[in-house]
């Protein structure tokens, strides 16, 4: 696998950016910030595998590479929808969506 290091961010051969020693996807940190409204401190607290410095590094990377990270998020969402459609269990899907909405504060 070929990687390109940008500060503490590593980008793999598919263009997916990771941060920190645990290689958490930058897109996950961005989603926690933009979709769930978590502060950088809350993100670092929520994920044991990243430090506050890793969170700020990921968010700085996002500021410079927003289109690429947004494209990754779109791809991840499409894959999630595809997997949900394959489960064939609407009751479970509805329950999981409700739990996710409750956790994120969405009515």
PAZA-916290 format. One record per residue: residue in one letter; residue number from 1; chain; x, y, z of N, C-alpha, C in turn. Coordinates in pm, 1 decimal, decimal comma, always signed. Layout:
PAZA-916290
NODE  r    k  c       nxx       nyy       nzz      caxx      cayy      cazz       cxx       cyy       czz
NODE  A  NUM  A         X         Y         Z         X         Y         Z         X         Y         Z
...
//
This chain:
PAZA-916290
NODE  r    k  c       nxx       nyy       nzz      caxx      cayy      cazz       cxx       cyy       czz
NODE  X    1  A     +84,4    -116,9      +0,0      +0,0      +0,0      +0,0     +89,0    +123,3      +0,0
NODE  X    2  A     +57,8    +218,8     -83,9    +129,6    +344,2     -90,6     +57,7    +447,4      -5,9
NODE  X    3  A    +132,8    +516,8     +77,6     +72,6    +622,4    +157,2    +148,1    +752,4    +135,9
NODE  X    4  A     +75,8    +860,5    +150,9    +135,7    +992,9    +143,2    +111,1   +1058,8    +278,1
NODE  X    5  A    +216,5   +1099,3    +346,5    +201,3   +1162,5    +477,2    +187,4   +1313,3    +459,6
NODE  X    6  A     +84,5   +1369,7    +519,7     +64,3   +1513,7    +521,1     +49,5   +1551,1    +667,4
NODE  X    7  A    +159,7   +1596,8    +729,8    +155,5   +1618,4    +873,7    +134,2   +1484,3    +939,9
NODE  X    8  A     +31,1   +1475,1   +1019,9      -1,7   +1349,2   +1085,6    -111,0   +1273,3   +1011,4
NODE  X    9  A    -150,4   +1322,1    +896,6    -255,0   +1257,7    +817,5    -188,8   +1168,2    +713,9
NODE  X   10  A    -238,7   +1046,4    +702,8    -192,5    +954,7    +598,8    -306,4    +933,1    +500,5
NODE  X   11  A    -271,6    +935,6    +373,8    -370,3    +912,9    +268,4    -330,0    +784,5    +196,5
NODE  X   12  A    -421,6    +687,0    +193,6    -387,2    +559,3    +130,3    -404,2    +567,0     -21,6
NODE  X   13  A    -378,3    +456,6     -88,0    -383,3    +452,0    -234,3    -522,6    +478,6    -292,5
NODE  X   14  A    -626,4    +466,0    -210,1    -763,3    +494,0    -255,2    -801,8    +639,9    -232,4
NODE  X   15  A    -711,7    +715,2    -165,7    -740,2    +855,2    -135,3    -810,5    +875,4      -3,1
NODE  X   16  A    -819,7    +770,1     +78,5    -884,4    +780,1    +209,2    -782,3    +831,1    +310,2
NODE  X   17  A    -819,6    +936,9    +382,4    -730,0   +1000,3    +478,7    -754,3    +944,6    +619,0
NODE  X   18  A    -643,1    +919,0    +689,4    -646,6    +867,4    +826,2    -561,9    +956,7    +914,8
NODE  X   19  A    -593,0    +957,6   +1044,5    -517,0   +1038,0   +1139,5    -485,9    +955,9   +1263,7
NODE  X   20  A    -372,0    +984,7   +1324,3    -333,2    +922,4   +1450,7    -279,3    +782,8   +1435,1
NODE  X   21  A    -219,6    +733,4   +1543,7    -160,3    +599,3   +1539,9    -262,0    +487,4   +1516,5
NODE  X   22  A    -388,0    +511,5   +1554,1    -492,3    +410,0   +1533,8    -553,1    +418,9   +1394,2
NODE  X   23  A    -508,8    +516,6   +1316,0    -554,7    +535,1   +1178,1    -706,5    +548,7   +1168,2
NODE  X   24  A    -759,3    +643,2   +1242,6    -902,7    +671,3   +1233,0    -928,2    +754,5   +1107,7
NODE  X   25  A   -1036,5    +723,4   +1037,3   -1069,1    +797,6    +916,4   -1100,2    +943,4    +950,2
NODE  X   26  A   -1041,9   +1033,7    +871,9   -1070,7   +1175,5    +886,6   -1220,2   +1198,6    +866,7
NODE  X   27  A   -1281,5   +1125,5    +775,3   -1425,1   +1141,8    +748,5   -1509,1   +1114,6    +872,8
NODE  X   28  A   -1466,3   +1023,2    +959,4   -1542,7    +994,8   +1081,5   -1536,4   +1112,2   +1177,9
NODE  X   29  A   -1418,2   +1173,2   +1187,9   -1403,2   +1289,1   +1275,4   -1483,9   +1406,1   +1220,6
NODE  X   30  A   -1479,3   +1425,7   +1089,5   -1555,4   +1533,8   +1026,1   -1704,4   +1513,2   +1048,3
NODE  X   31  A   -1751,3   +1391,7   +1033,7   -1893,7   +1362,9   +1054,8   -1932,9   +1391,9   +1200,2
NODE  X   32  A   -1847,8   +1355,3   +1293,4   -1876,6   +1382,9   +1434,8   -1890,6   +1532,7   +1458,8
NODE  X   33  A   -1811,5   +1609,5   +1388,1   -1816,0   +1755,8   +1403,3   -1934,3   +1817,4   +1328,2
NODE  X   34  A   -1951,2   +1780,1   +1203,3   -2050,8   +1847,2   +1119,9   -2191,8   +1790,6   +1135,3
NODE  X   35  A   -2204,7   +1660,4   +1148,2   -2338,1   +1599,1   +1155,9   -2390,0   +1590,3   +1298,5
NODE  X   36  A   -2299,6   +1557,8   +1390,4   -2341,9   +1538,0   +1528,7   -2318,6   +1661,0   +1614,6
NODE  X   37  A   -2244,1   +1759,6   +1560,9   -2222,2   +1884,4   +1633,2   -2130,4   +1874,9   +1753,2
NODE  X   38  A   -2045,7   +1770,7   +1756,3   -1953,6   +1757,4   +1869,4   -1839,2   +1856,5   +1856,8
NODE  X   39  A   -1793,8   +1908,7   +1970,1   -1676,7   +1995,6   +1971,4   -1552,4   +1909,0   +1954,3
NODE  X   40  A   -1439,6   +1968,4   +1917,3   -1316,4   +1888,2   +1908,6   -1286,1   +1813,8   +2039,0
NODE  X   41  A   -1309,2   +1880,0   +2151,3   -1284,7   +1815,9   +2280,9   -1376,3   +1695,0   +2302,0
NODE  X   42  A   -1502,8   +1710,2   +2263,6   -1597,9   +1599,5   +2277,6   -1561,4   +1483,1   +2186,1
NODE  X   43  A   -1511,7   +1514,1   +2066,9   -1470,4   +1407,8   +1974,6   -1354,6   +1329,9   +2034,4
NODE  X   44  A   -1254,6   +1400,8   +2085,7   -1138,1   +1334,4   +2146,5   -1179,8   +1249,9   +2265,9
NODE  X   45  A   -1279,6   +1298,7   +2339,4   -1330,4   +1224,3   +2454,3   -1408,4   +1100,5   +2411,6
NODE  X   46  A   -1484,1   +1113,9   +2302,7   -1569,9   +1005,1   +2255,5   -1490,7    +890,1   +2193,8
NODE  X   47  A   -1377,4    +922,4   +2133,2   -1296,1    +821,2   +2066,2   -1162,3    +807,1   +2138,5
NODE  X   48  A   -1143,9    +696,3   +2205,5   -1019,4    +673,3   +2279,6    -897,4    +666,4   +2188,6
NODE  X   49  A    -920,2    +639,1   +2060,5    -808,2    +617,0   +1969,1    -748,9    +745,1   +1912,1
NODE  X   50  A    -809,3    +861,3   +1941,3    -754,7    +987,6   +1890,7    -734,5   +1087,0   +2003,7
NODE  X   51  A    -633,9   +1171,2   +1986,0    -608,2   +1278,3   +2081,7    -672,6   +1406,5   +2030,4
NODE  X   52  A    -675,4   +1507,5   +2114,5    -727,5   +1636,3   +2071,4    -644,5   +1690,5   +1955,4
NODE  X   53  A    -515,2   +1668,3   +1960,5    -427,3   +1710,1   +1850,6    -465,1   +1639,5   +1720,7
NODE  X   54  A    -496,3   +1509,1   +1728,2    -540,1   +1434,3   +1609,1    -668,7   +1494,2   +1551,8
NODE  X   55  A    -761,2   +1532,3   +1639,3    -888,3   +1589,7   +1594,2    -863,5   +1720,4   +1520,1
NODE  X   56  A    -780,8   +1807,8   +1578,7    -751,8   +1935,0   +1512,6    -677,3   +1912,7   +1381,0
NODE  X   57  A    -589,1   +1813,8   +1378,3    -518,0   +1781,7   +1254,0    -616,6   +1736,5   +1147,2
NODE  X   58  A    -711,3   +1650,7   +1185,4    -811,8   +1602,2   +1090,7    -898,4   +1716,6   +1039,6
NODE  X   59  A    -938,6   +1805,4   +1128,3   -1023,4   +1917,3   +1087,5    -946,8   +2016,2   +1000,1
NODE  X   60  A    -817,8   +2034,6   +1026,9    -735,1   +2120,5    +941,1    -720,1   +2057,4    +803,1
NODE  X   61  A    -699,7   +1926,3    +800,4    -690,5   +1854,9    +672,9    -821,3   +1872,9    +595,2
NODE  X   62  A    -933,7   +1859,4    +664,2   -1064,5   +1876,0    +600,1   -1080,0   +2015,7    +540,6
NODE  X   63  A   -1033,2   +2115,9    +613,5   -1043,3   +2253,5    +563,7    -969,9   +2270,8    +431,2
NODE  X   64  A    -861,8   +2196,0    +413,0    -782,8   +2206,2    +290,0    -824,6   +2106,7    +182,6
NODE  X   65  A    -899,4   +2003,4    +220,7    -935,5   +1896,2    +126,5   -1084,0   +1861,9    +137,9
NODE  X   66  A   -1166,4   +1963,5    +153,7   -1308,3   +1941,4    +180,6   -1378,2   +1859,9     +72,7
NODE  X   67  A   -1352,3   +1888,7     -51,9   -1420,5   +1816,6    -160,5   -1389,3   +1667,6    -156,3
NODE  X   68  A   -1263,5   +1632,6    -133,1   -1223,6   +1491,3    -129,1   -1286,2   +1419,6     -10,4
NODE  X   69  A   -1284,0   +1483,3    +106,2   -1341,6   +1419,5    +225,5   -1493,3   +1409,8    +212,5
NODE  X   70  A   -1557,0   +1514,4    +158,9   -1702,4   +1508,0    +137,1   -1738,5   +1395,2     +40,6
NODE  X   71  A   -1655,4   +1373,5     -60,4   -1678,3   +1262,9    -154,5   -1666,7   +1128,4     -82,4
NODE  X   72  A   -1571,7   +1116,7      +9,6   -1557,6    +992,8     +87,6   -1681,8    +970,1    +172,8
NODE  X   73  A   -1731,1   +1077,0    +233,8   -1851,2   +1065,6    +317,6   -1970,1   +1022,0    +232,5
NODE  X   74  A   -1983,9   +1077,3    +113,3   -2091,7   +1039,0     +22,9   -2081,1    +891,5     -14,6
NODE  X   75  A   -1959,2    +847,0     -42,6   -1936,6    +705,5     -75,4   -1971,2    +616,1     +43,1
NODE  X   76  A   -1928,5    +656,1    +163,2   -1959,3    +578,1    +284,2   -2109,6    +571,0    +307,9
NODE  X   77  A   -2179,3    +683,7    +288,1   -2325,0    +685,9    +305,9   -2394,8    +594,1    +205,9
NODE  X   78  A   -2348,7    +596,4     +80,9   -2408,2    +510,5     -22,0   -2388,4    +363,5     +14,0
NODE  X   79  A   -2269,7    +330,0     +61,9   -2240,8    +190,6    +101,4   -2328,2    +150,4    +220,3
NODE  X   80  A   -2346,3    +240,9    +315,4   -2431,0    +213,0    +431,4   -2575,0    +188,4    +386,6
NODE  X   81  A   -2624,6    +273,3    +296,4   -2761,0    +255,5    +244,6   -2775,0    +122,2    +172,3
NODE  X   82  A   -2672,5     +87,0     +95,4   -2673,2     -40,5     +22,5   -2679,8    -158,7    +119,7
NODE  X   83  A   -2600,5    -152,6    +225,0   -2600,7    -261,5    +323,2   -2733,0    -267,6    +398,2
NODE  X   84  A   -2788,6    -151,9    +429,5   -2919,4    -149,2    +496,8   -3026,1    -213,9    +409,0
NODE  X   85  A   -3022,3    -184,0    +281,1   -3120,4    -239,7    +188,8   -3107,5    -391,6    +179,3
NODE  X   86  A   -2987,4    -442,4    +195,8   -2962,4    -586,5    +185,6   -3003,8    -662,3    +310,7
NODE  X   87  A   -3020,6    -594,3    +423,2   -3054,1    -665,1    +546,6   -3194,0    -723,9    +542,3
NODE  X   88  A   -3284,4    -655,6    +472,9   -3418,7    -710,3    +458,9   -3496,5    -714,4    +588,3
NODE  X   89  A   -3456,4    -636,7    +687,5   -3525,8    -635,3    +814,6   -3566,9    -491,5    +847,0
NODE  X   90  A   -3681,6    -445,9    +793,7   -3723,7    -306,9    +812,2   -3742,5    -268,2    +958,8
NODE  X   91  A   -3789,5    -360,9   +1041,3   -3810,3    -329,9   +1182,7   -3676,6    -299,3   +1251,0
NODE  X   92  A   -3574,9    -379,6   +1220,3   -3442,0    -355,9   +1276,5   -3385,1    -224,4   +1224,2
NODE  X   93  A   -3401,5    -198,0   +1096,0   -3352,8     -73,0   +1037,2   -3418,1     +47,1   +1104,7
NODE  X   94  A   -3547,8     +40,8   +1125,4   -3619,6    +151,6   +1189,3   -3571,5    +171,6   +1332,2
NODE  X   95  A   -3550,6     +62,9   +1403,0   -3503,0     +71,7   +1542,3   -3363,2    +132,8   +1547,0
NODE  X   96  A   -3274,6     +89,1   +1458,5   -3139,1    +142,9   +1456,5   -3139,0    +291,5   +1419,6
NODE  X   97  A   -3223,1    +329,7   +1323,3   -3232,5    +471,8   +1287,0   -3283,5    +554,0   +1405,1
NODE  X   98  A   -3383,6    +501,1   +1473,4   -3439,7    +571,7   +1590,9   -3333,3    +588,0   +1698,4
NODE  X   99  A   -3256,2    +484,1   +1725,5   -3150,7    +492,2   +1825,5   -3042,6    +590,7   +1784,3
NODE  X  100  A   -3006,7    +590,3   +1656,2   -2906,7    +685,0   +1608,5   -2958,3    +827,8   +1619,1
NODE  X  101  A   -3085,3    +850,0   +1586,8   -3144,0    +982,9   +1596,5   -3148,8   +1030,4   +1742,2
NODE  X  102  A   -3183,4    +938,2   +1833,1   -3186,6    +974,1   +1974,3   -3048,1   +1013,0   +2024,0
NODE  X  103  A   -2948,0    +938,1   +1979,3   -2811,0    +965,7   +2022,7   -2761,2   +1099,6   +1966,7
NODE  X  104  A   -2802,3   +1132,6   +1845,0   -2755,2   +1256,4   +1782,7   -2843,4   +1376,1   +1817,4
NODE  X  105  A   -2957,6   +1351,1   +1883,0   -3047,3   +1459,6   +1918,4   -3141,6   +1500,9   +1808,8
NODE  X  106  A   -3149,8   +1420,9   +1702,2   -3240,1   +1451,5   +1592,3   -3381,2   +1406,9   +1629,4
NODE  X  107  A   -3482,4   +1495,3   +1611,2   -3620,5   +1454,8   +1646,4   -3677,5   +1352,8   +1551,0
//
